[in-house]
Amino acid sequence: MAESFNGLYKWELIYPKGPWRGLDDVEFATLEYVDWFNHRRLHGEIEPGPGYTTPAAFETDHYRQPVPTHQGEDSTT
């Protein structure tokens, strides 16, 4: 999975936006890329079935779901 992300990062940011003037330029562009990747880039492999969402939206929806309790356990305590 990490190699897949690194490939996307290079293909979507490093190669098309270069040549770079210095490390600071790459660092700032990387911060912007990660924000875009998590909040605006639609991903098709996150949710089961057809559909696209962002990682941030998927995580938000995940934590909105009620936490399952064990059978017979009081969920108010």
VENUR-V982868 format. One record per pair of residues at least 12 apart in sequence whose ideal C-beta (glycine too) atoms are under 8 Angstrom apart, sorted by the first residue. I is the first residue (numbers start at 1). J is the second residue. D is the distance in Angstrom with one decimal. If there is no record, write none. Layout:
# VENUR-V982868
i=I j=J d=D
i=I j=J d=D
This chain:
# VENUR-V982868
i=8 j=37 d=7.9
i=9 j=30 d=7.7
i=9 j=33 d=6.7
i=12 j=33 d=7.2
i=13 j=29 d=6.1
i=13 j=30 d=7.2
i=13 j=33 d=4.7
i=14 j=26 d=7.6
i=17 j=29 d=6.2
i=37 j=55 d=7.5
i=38 j=54 d=6.5
i=38 j=55 d=4.9
i=38 j=56 d=5.0
i=39 j=54 d=5.7
i=39 j=56 d=4.8
i=40 j=54 d=6.4
i=41 j=54 d=6.5
i=42 j=54 d=6.4
i=43 j=55 d=6.5
i=43 j=58 d=8.0
i=46 j=58 d=4.9
